[in-house]
Amino acid sequence: MEFGKHLGKGIWGLADKLLPVVYGLAYVLLVIRVLPEEEFGYFVLVQEIFLIITGLATALALQPLLKFAAEESCDMRGSVSAAVHMSAAFYLVSSIAIVVFSSEISMLLRSPGLAPLLFYLPMMFLAAFIRNLALILLQSKFMIKEVFWTDAFHFVGTPLLIWLVSRLHFFDSAYDLILINIGSLTASSLVGLVLAKPLLRFQFRPNAHEVVKLWNYGRWVVGGTVSGFAVSKADTFILAALAGPVQVAVYGSVKVFVRVYEMITQVIQMFVLPAASKLLSKGDSRSLKAMVEKATMFSTLGMIPVFLSFLLLASFWVAILYRGRYSDAVPMLQVFALAALAVPTSAVAGNVLMGLGHAKAVFVVGVQMLVVALIAYISLIPFFGGTGAAVGYTMTTYASAFFASWYLRKHIPMKLTEVLRRTNDVIVFVKTRLGF
């Protein structure tokens, strides 16, 4: 796989995944600095629940759609219809459960003001529905520029709306922020509808064969996703249950930085998963192995500056962004820095396994991560609070990289020395682009 041939799409892909970083920076300046800590804590909990439900819906129906739509023999109309019906059913059941048990959820998380906010989650699901479908379809055909513009209307639109509402002095609660997100998600869905229209082939009665095909693949992806959320979200909920929304706000203020890791993971997924699926369908095992080695080395080298920045400049970043607030978050950011070097290996190995159709292996990796995460969180958070949660997150990231790589080597004969040799490809790539 020649990465230079995909440089243009790669730049659009990187630009797309920089959008959450821009969003996160604006979020710091316009939200975390402004909202009362309790209100910010409430929004963090609402957002986490929203991300969990949308993530599970994506795992069940849309991620299988991404794999099969990338294959040349895919029945787009049948696959899209099955995915739409499956994800819609999941959102409906989830919405009913959240509304019915809103009071119990609020009590469990020691957040009395959370219950009325949960009633707006079904509106958020509806606003994001077409956006999420469009992004998957565009990604399956490597229409990365269109993915960028669809994402931009949410990740840039939200800060613009926050700024505008703040100018009008109407921004002072989690409720205001939820309504703003509903507006930006709706705009993103409308743009996605226009850009992905040629791919939105839909029939009202789904093909049973396509539903079964997506289900047989998606059930394992859901299992892996549940475990993944236990790693990335359980820390926040356990911290809320033990310490309340104010401590969640402190931890959330530094976990914003982890969006960089999510950005890298999503960039890797954008290219590696459909590429692995396509190379598999062609039977090109040599190119597949080279792609995995190059993707691992390129992305790991790219994370070194992030690692050093978070580790050595943690006090600077917290001080300059929060103006004296959330100083307790500095050691948490330094701990999060250590996870940076494991993120690329975990992301590449996991997405290659998905592209090869080994969703069950990803599920098993997720279960192993879940065990590590729960042991770490339950052992560390009661004694060390947010810092303990950060240590647990970092430990689990390394566990994910180890287990995913171990399973991948069963299908692709990779060695660490062969990955390290790919530094020569990096040097040649850079020299070629700089004209040396």
SULBEL-V854356 format. One record per residue. N is the residue number from 0. OMEGA is omega in radians with two decimals (none if undefined). D_CENTER is the distance of its C-alpha to the mean C-alpha in whole Angstrom. Layout:
n & omega & d_center
N & OMEGA & D_CENTER
N & OMEGA & D_CENTER
//
This chain:
n & omega & d_center
0 & 3.13 & 25
1 & -3.09 & 26
2 & -3.14 & 23
3 & -3.14 & 26
4 & -3.08 & 26
5 & -3.06 & 23
6 & -3.13 & 23
7 & 3.10 & 23
8 & 3.12 & 20
9 & 3.12 & 18
10 & 3.08 & 19
11 & 3.12 & 18
12 & 3.10 & 14
13 & 3.11 & 14
14 & 3.13 & 16
15 & -3.10 & 13
16 & 2.96 & 10
17 & -3.14 & 13
18 & 3.08 & 13
19 & 3.10 & 10
20 & 3.07 & 12
21 & 3.09 & 15
22 & -3.13 & 14
23 & 3.11 & 13
24 & 3.09 & 17
25 & 3.12 & 18
26 & 3.11 & 17
27 & -3.03 & 19
28 & -2.99 & 22
29 & -3.05 & 22
30 & -3.02 & 21
31 & 3.11 & 21
32 & -2.95 & 24
33 & -3.05 & 26
34 & 2.98 & 25
35 & -3.04 & 27
36 & -3.12 & 25
37 & 3.12 & 25
38 & 3.09 & 24
39 & 3.09 & 21
40 & 3.10 & 20
41 & -3.12 & 21
42 & 3.11 & 18
43 & -3.13 & 15
44 & 3.10 & 16
45 & -3.13 & 16
46 & -3.14 & 13
47 & 3.10 & 12
48 & 3.10 & 14
49 & -3.12 & 12
50 & 3.11 & 9
51 & -3.10 & 10
52 & 3.14 & 12
53 & 3.10 & 10
54 & 3.11 & 8
55 & 3.10 & 11
56 & 3.09 & 13
57 & 3.14 & 11
58 & -3.08 & 11
59 & -2.98 & 15
60 & -2.99 & 16
61 & 3.11 & 14
62 & 2.98 & 12
63 & 3.10 & 16
64 & 3.12 & 17
65 & -3.14 & 15
66 & -3.03 & 17
67 & 3.14 & 20
68 & 3.11 & 20
69 & 3.14 & 20
70 & -3.02 & 23
71 & -3.09 & 27
72 & -3.03 & 28
73 & 2.98 & 26
74 & -3.01 & 27
75 & -3.10 & 25
76 & -3.12 & 27
77 & -3.10 & 27
78 & 3.13 & 23
79 & -3.14 & 22
80 & 3.12 & 24
81 & -3.12 & 23
82 & 3.14 & 19
83 & -3.11 & 20
84 & -3.12 & 23
85 & -3.12 & 21
86 & 3.11 & 18
87 & 3.12 & 20
88 & -3.14 & 22
89 & 3.12 & 19
90 & -3.12 & 18
91 & 3.14 & 22
92 & -3.14 & 23
93 & -3.14 & 20
94 & 3.12 & 21
95 & -3.13 & 25
96 & -3.13 & 24
97 & -3.14 & 22
98 & -3.10 & 25
99 & -3.05 & 28
100 & -3.10 & 26
101 & -3.13 & 25
102 & -3.14 & 28
103 & 3.10 & 27
104 & 3.14 & 24
105 & 3.14 & 25
106 & -3.12 & 28
107 & -3.10 & 25
108 & 3.11 & 23
109 & -3.09 & 26
110 & -3.03 & 25
111 & -3.14 & 28
112 & -3.07 & 27
113 & -3.00 & 24
114 & -3.12 & 26
115 & 3.13 & 26
116 & -3.12 & 23
117 & 3.14 & 22
118 & -3.14 & 24
119 & -3.14 & 22
120 & 3.08 & 19
121 & 3.09 & 20
122 & 3.10 & 21
123 & 3.10 & 17
124 & -3.13 & 16
125 & -3.12 & 19
126 & -3.07 & 18
127 & -2.96 & 15
128 & -3.09 & 16
129 & 3.10 & 18
130 & -3.10 & 15
131 & 3.10 & 12
132 & -3.13 & 15
133 & -3.13 & 16
134 & 3.13 & 13
135 & -3.12 & 13
136 & 3.12 & 17
137 & 3.14 & 17
138 & -3.11 & 15
139 & 3.14 & 17
140 & 3.12 & 20
141 & 3.07 & 18
142 & -2.93 & 19
143 & 3.11 & 17
144 & 3.11 & 19
145 & 3.06 & 19
146 & -3.14 & 15
147 & -3.07 & 15
148 & 3.07 & 18
149 & 3.13 & 16
150 & -3.05 & 13
151 & -3.11 & 16
152 & 3.04 & 18
153 & -3.01 & 15
154 & 3.03 & 14
155 & -3.13 & 17
156 & -3.13 & 19
157 & 3.10 & 18
158 & 3.13 & 19
159 & 3.11 & 22
160 & 3.10 & 23
161 & 3.14 & 23
162 & -3.12 & 25
163 & -3.14 & 27
164 & 3.10 & 28
165 & 3.11 & 28
166 & -3.13 & 31
167 & 3.11 & 32
168 & 3.11 & 32
169 & -3.05 & 30
170 & 3.14 & 27
171 & -3.09 & 27
172 & 3.07 & 25
173 & 3.11 & 22
174 & 3.13 & 24
175 & -3.11 & 24
176 & 3.10 & 20
177 & 3.13 & 19
178 & 3.11 & 22
179 & 3.12 & 21
180 & 3.08 & 17
181 & 3.12 & 19
182 & -3.10 & 21
183 & 3.09 & 18
184 & 3.10 & 16
185 & 3.12 & 19
186 & 3.12 & 20
187 & 3.11 & 17
188 & 3.14 & 18
189 & 3.10 & 22
190 & 3.11 & 21
191 & 3.12 & 19
192 & -3.14 & 22
193 & -3.04 & 24
194 & -3.10 & 22
195 & -3.06 & 21
196 & 3.14 & 25
197 & -3.11 & 26
198 & -3.07 & 23
199 & 3.08 & 24
200 & -2.93 & 26
201 & 3.01 & 27
202 & -3.01 & 29
203 & 3.10 & 30
204 & -3.07 & 31
205 & 3.07 & 28
206 & -3.08 & 30
207 & 3.14 & 30
208 & -3.14 & 29
209 & 3.10 & 26
210 & 3.14 & 25
211 & 3.14 & 26
212 & 3.11 & 24
213 & -3.13 & 21
214 & -3.11 & 21
215 & 3.09 & 23
216 & -3.03 & 20
217 & -3.11 & 17
218 & 3.10 & 19
219 & 3.11 & 18
220 & 3.10 & 14
221 & 3.12 & 14
222 & 3.10 & 16
223 & -3.14 & 13
224 & 3.09 & 10
225 & 3.12 & 13
226 & 3.11 & 14
227 & 3.10 & 10
228 & 3.08 & 10
229 & 3.11 & 13
230 & -2.98 & 12
231 & -3.08 & 10
232 & -3.05 & 11
233 & 3.12 & 15
234 & -3.13 & 16
235 & -3.08 & 16
236 & 3.09 & 18
237 & 3.09 & 20
238 & 3.11 & 21
239 & -3.11 & 21
240 & -3.09 & 24
241 & -2.99 & 26
242 & 3.10 & 26
243 & -2.99 & 25
244 & -3.13 & 23
245 & 3.08 & 24
246 & 3.06 & 23
247 & 3.13 & 20
248 & 3.12 & 20
249 & -3.13 & 21
250 & 3.12 & 18
251 & -3.13 & 16
252 & 3.13 & 18
253 & 3.13 & 17
254 & 3.01 & 13
255 & -3.11 & 13
256 & -3.11 & 13
257 & 3.04 & 10
258 & 3.09 & 8
259 & 3.12 & 10
260 & 3.11 & 9
261 & 3.12 & 5
262 & 3.14 & 7
263 & 3.13 & 9
264 & -3.12 & 7
265 & 3.05 & 6
266 & 3.12 & 10
267 & 3.14 & 11
268 & -3.08 & 10
269 & -3.07 & 11
270 & -2.98 & 15
271 & -3.08 & 15
272 & 3.12 & 14
273 & 3.12 & 17
274 & 3.12 & 19
275 & 3.13 & 19
276 & -3.11 & 20
277 & 3.13 & 23
278 & 3.08 & 24
279 & -3.12 & 25
280 & 3.10 & 27
281 & -3.10 & 29
282 & -3.09 & 30
283 & -3.07 & 29
284 & -3.14 & 28
285 & 3.12 & 29
286 & 3.12 & 27
287 & 3.13 & 24
288 & 3.12 & 25
289 & 3.13 & 25
290 & -3.13 & 22
291 & -3.12 & 20
292 & -3.13 & 23
293 & -3.13 & 22
294 & 3.14 & 18
295 & -3.09 & 18
296 & -3.13 & 21
297 & -3.06 & 20
298 & 3.12 & 16
299 & 3.09 & 18
300 & 3.13 & 21
301 & -3.12 & 18
302 & -3.11 & 17
303 & 3.09 & 20
304 & 3.10 & 21
305 & 3.11 & 18
306 & -3.11 & 19
307 & -3.13 & 22
308 & -3.13 & 22
309 & -3.07 & 20
310 & -3.01 & 23
311 & -3.05 & 26
312 & -3.09 & 25
313 & -3.13 & 23
314 & 3.14 & 26
315 & -3.09 & 26
316 & -3.13 & 23
317 & -3.11 & 23
318 & -3.06 & 27
319 & -3.09 & 26
320 & -3.02 & 23
321 & 3.03 & 24
322 & 3.08 & 28
323 & 3.09 & 29
324 & 3.05 & 27
325 & 3.12 & 25
326 & 3.11 & 27
327 & -3.09 & 26
328 & -3.06 & 22
329 & 3.12 & 24
330 & 3.10 & 24
331 & -3.14 & 20
332 & 3.12 & 19
333 & 3.08 & 21
334 & 3.11 & 20
335 & -3.13 & 16
336 & -3.08 & 18
337 & -3.14 & 19
338 & -3.01 & 15
339 & -3.03 & 15
340 & 3.13 & 17
341 & -3.06 & 16
342 & -3.10 & 12
343 & -3.14 & 13
344 & 3.12 & 16
345 & -3.08 & 13
346 & -3.12 & 11
347 & -3.10 & 14
348 & -3.13 & 16
349 & -3.10 & 13
350 & 3.05 & 13
351 & 3.07 & 16
352 & 3.11 & 17
353 & -3.13 & 15
354 & 3.12 & 17
355 & 3.12 & 20
356 & -3.11 & 20
357 & -3.13 & 20
358 & 3.13 & 18
359 & 3.10 & 20
360 & 3.10 & 20
361 & 3.08 & 16
362 & 3.14 & 17
363 & 3.07 & 19
364 & 3.14 & 17
365 & 3.11 & 15
366 & 3.11 & 18
367 & 3.07 & 19
368 & -3.13 & 16
369 & 3.13 & 17
370 & 3.13 & 21
371 & -3.09 & 20
372 & -3.09 & 18
373 & 3.09 & 20
374 & -3.11 & 23
375 & -3.09 & 22
376 & -3.09 & 20
377 & -3.13 & 24
378 & -2.95 & 26
379 & -3.05 & 25
380 & 3.14 & 23
381 & -3.08 & 27
382 & -3.02 & 29
383 & 3.09 & 26
384 & -3.10 & 24
385 & 3.11 & 21
386 & 3.07 & 22
387 & 3.10 & 22
388 & 3.12 & 19
389 & 3.09 & 17
390 & 3.11 & 20
391 & 3.11 & 18
392 & -3.11 & 15
393 & 3.10 & 16
394 & -3.09 & 18
395 & 3.09 & 16
396 & 3.09 & 14
397 & 3.09 & 17
398 & 3.11 & 18
399 & 3.13 & 15
400 & -3.12 & 16
401 & -3.07 & 20
402 & -3.13 & 20
403 & 3.13 & 17
404 & -3.13 & 20
405 & 3.12 & 23
406 & -3.12 & 22
407 & -3.13 & 21
408 & 3.05 & 25
409 & -3.07 & 26
410 & 3.11 & 26
411 & -3.07 & 26
412 & -3.09 & 28
413 & 3.04 & 26
414 & -3.14 & 28
415 & -3.13 & 27
416 & 3.13 & 30
417 & 3.08 & 29
418 & -3.12 & 25
419 & 3.12 & 27
420 & -3.14 & 30
421 & 3.02 & 27
422 & 3.08 & 27
423 & 3.10 & 30
424 & 3.11 & 28
425 & -3.13 & 26
426 & 3.12 & 30
427 & -3.14 & 31
428 & -3.12 & 28
429 & 3.14 & 29
430 & 3.14 & 32
431 & -3.08 & 32
432 & 3.14 & 30
433 & 3.08 & 32
434 & 3.13 & 35
435 & none & 37
//
